[in-house]
């Protein structure tokens, strides 16, 4: 064995009993990212959300696989104790593709981004992943492109989300996804959701009404041998959605403040989300929580359809 040849005895992956059992018995699995826990919400709301999303997935009959880095391992499915450790961690790392080696070698606690979660999900044979919003092309800086978009172009995982985060350049993000060959499918919508808002004004090429239809498209896409991911975009629940004009006003103010304070790089997204939450007096955060739960539910339904061969599917 060369120094750089991976050893089977040193696999970085550690599956929970629940996830291992699901894989062994072909039960529907839904991957869940963990930056929403480590960097998305304040304590103790982050732990409450993590528990709630897992409960939603289980309630539909699927198995949640929350992914995080801890103790030098990539955890695929967390115990209650591990979930609490993740939520209560001081200064956890935000883990994208370039961070795996550093965080694993250092034994640090890290929350996985969309790109990192997709990578792990594919390696573990998990076809469906639920998140809030993906990264994309940043407003005013077209060269600042999230790794999420590149990973979507090369990783066959179905990502259920409410579109890209509203603070991003949504038209440019959609153009990039098209270049990467990533289908963007509306779930009961003809328009790309704008995260907090149900509509962005951007028309979609495909729409489905049920998880079963989404599963059929997924199987057909990958059945061709295509290796790109698929985006299933779900509008936020109507009772939690915010008018797009209000959201845009908050974002513009947040962007101006970020420029004044010199916020740059990977610090810009969490900063803008925090400012929007402050400007909206917490309304955006409540919408974020609602859409995360809703996306988890839809993802679990699609996963159940894929696992059952489309024989019996319901939508809640």
N, C-alpha and C positions, 0 to 999 in steps of 0.2 A: 504494500500500500504506500503510495506517495504521500508526502506531507499534506497535500491538498485534496486527497481523495476522501470523501465522506465515509465515515464508519457507521454501519447499521447499529452498532452498539451505542453510538453517540447521537442518536436522533434528537433534534431540538424540539420535536413535537411531543406533547403530553396530552392525551385525550382523557376527558372525564369519563367516569363509568357510564353515565347517561349517554354521552355521545358515542362511545365505543359500542355500547349495546345497540344504539340506533343504526350505526353503520353495519354492524353484524347482521341485523334483522331487516335491512332495507327500509327503515322508517324514515319519514320525511324530516329533513334537517334544515334549519335556517341559521346561517351565520349572522352574528351581530358584532358590529365594531365596538371598540371601547374608548375611543377618544371622546365620545359623547359623555362618558363617565369620568374620564380623567381631566378633560379640558372643556367640556361643553356646558356643564351645569355646576352651580355651587353645591357644597356639602350642606345638608344631607340629601338635597333633592336629587343629586346624581345617583345615589344608591337606590332611592325610591323608584326612579325611572328605570334603572337597570332591572330591578326586580319586576316591575310592571311589564316591561317589554318581554321578558322571559315568560311571564305568566300568560300574556296574550298569545304567544306562540304555542305554549302547551295547551291553552284553552281550545285551540283549533285542532289539536291532535298531532302537532309536530313537535320536534325537539329543538330547543335553542342551543346554539353553540357560540357563546360569547367568547371572543378571541382577545387575548392579552398576553403580554410578556411578563414573566415573573420567575424569580429563582433560576435564571439561566435557561428557561424553557419557554417555548411558545405554547401557551395553554389553549386548548381547543375545547371549550366548555369549562365553566368555572363552578366550583363548589360554593356554597353560601359563604363560607369563611374566606375563600379567595375573592369573591365578589366584594365583600366588605373591605378586605385589604386594598383592593384596587380603588375603591371609592374613597377610602380614607387616606390614601398615600400622599405623602408630602413631596412635592416637586417630581411627580411622575414624568416620564419622557413621552413625547408625542412621536410615535413610531411610523415612519413611512418606509419605503423599500430600502433606502440608503442607511437606515438606522438599525436594522436587525442585528448586524454583527456587533456593533458597539454596545447595544443594550444587552444582548445575550451574554457577551463576554464579561460585562460588568455586573451581571446579575441584577440589573435594575428592574423596576416596575415600569411598564410602558403600556400606553393605550394605542391600539392600532387604528390608522387612518383607513379611508376607503380603499386606497391602493394596496396597503399592507394586508388588510382583511381579505380582499379578493385573492391575493397571492396565496395566503394560507388556505382559504376555502378551496381553491382549485387543487392544491396539493393534497388536501384531505378528501377530495371527492364530494364536496358540498356545492351543490349547483345554485342555490338561492341565498341571497344576502339582502338583509333589510337595513336601511340607514335613513337618515333624515334628508340630507342633500349632499350631492357630490361636489368636489372642487371643480374649478374650471379656469377660464381665462379672466384675469383680473382687469377691472375697469381702469382705463387710462394707462395700462401697461401690458400690451399684447404679447410681450415676450415672457411674462410671468404666467406660466401655464402649470396647473396642478398635475402632479404625477398620476392622479386619478384618471385623467383623460387618456394618457398613454397606456395605462394598465387596462383600461376598458377595451382598448384596441387589440390587446393580445391575450386576454384572459377570459376563457369561456365560463363566465358566471353571470347569472341573471341578477341585476341590482335593482331592488325596489326602492324608490326614493320619491321625494316631492320635487324633482328636478335638481338643478344646480342651486347653490346658495344664492339668495337674492342680491347679495352684495357684489356679485360677479357680473361680467359682461355676458349676458345670456345669448345674444345672437352670435357672438364670436365663439362661445362655448359650443353651440350647436353646429357651427361650421366645422369646428375641430373634430367633433364626434363623427360628422359625416365623412370627413377625410380619413378617419380611423376605421371606417366601415362598421360603426356601432349603430344598430337599429334603436330608435327611440320610439317607444310604443306608449300611447296614452291609455290609461286605465279609466274608462268611462269619461274620457275627455278628448277633444280634438285639438287642444292647445297645450303647450308646455306650461305646467304650473310654475309659478314664480316663488316657490318655497312657501312663504307666508300667505301669498295670494293664490287664488285658484287659477289665474290666467296671467300670461305674459304677453299675449298678442302674437306669439309665434305659433304658427300652424304646424301640426304634426302630420306625417305621412301615413301613420297607422294607428288604429284604435281597437281596443278589445273591451268587451263588456263584463267578462267573467275571468276568474283565475284559470279555468279550463282552457279558454281560448289563448291566454298568455302561454300556458304550458305547451300547447300545440305548436305555436310559433317558435318557441324555444327549441323544441325537439326538431322541428324542420330546419331551423337555422344551423344548429350544430350537426344535424344529420348530413348536411352538405359537406361537412369537414371544415367549416369556417371556425376560426379560433377566437373571434372577437366576443366580447361580452355583449349583453343586451340590457338596455335601460327600460324598465317599466315605471313610468312616471305617474304618480297618484296625487291628485289635488288634496290639499289639507281638508279635513272635515269642514263642511259649510258653517257649522256653528262656531268654529274656531278661526276660520280664515279672516284675513285682514284686507281691506281695500288696497289695491295696488298703489294708488296715488299717495296714501298715507305712508306706506312702506318706502316708496321712493324718496319722499321728503326726509324721512329719518336717515336713510342711507346717505343722501347728499350731505346732510349735516355731519354725519359720522366721518365721511371721507374728508371733508374740510378740516375737521379736528385732527384726524390722523396725519394729514399733511402738515398742519401746524406743529404737531408734536414729533414729526419725523419718524413715524412708525413705518417700518419697511419689512420686506421679506416674509418669513413664515409667521411673524408676529401680527401681520395685518389682519388676517381673517378672525382670530379670536378677539382682537381689539374691536373690530367693526361690529361683530356680533354682540359684544358686551355693550357697546355704545348704543346700538339699535335697541337692545333690551332696556337700557336706561331711558332713552328718549321715548320709548313706547310705554313707559311705566310698567314694564313687565309683561305687556300684552304679547309681544313677539315670543317671549319665552314660553308662555302658555300655549301659543300656537305650535311652537316647536315640539313641545311634549305631546300634544294631541296628534300631530302628524306622524311622529315617531311610532306611537302605539298603532296608529292606523296602518302605517306601512308594514309593521311587523305582522299584523293580522293578514294583510293581503299576501305578503311573502309566504306565510305559513300555508295559506290556501293553495298558492301556486306549487309549493313544495309537495303538498299532499297530492295534487293532481299529477305531478311528475312521478312520484313514488308509486301511485296506484294505476298508472297508465290511463288516466283520465276517466276511470270507471265511475267514481262517485265524488262529486265536488259540490260544495256549498259555499256561499259567500255570506259573511256576517257584516 
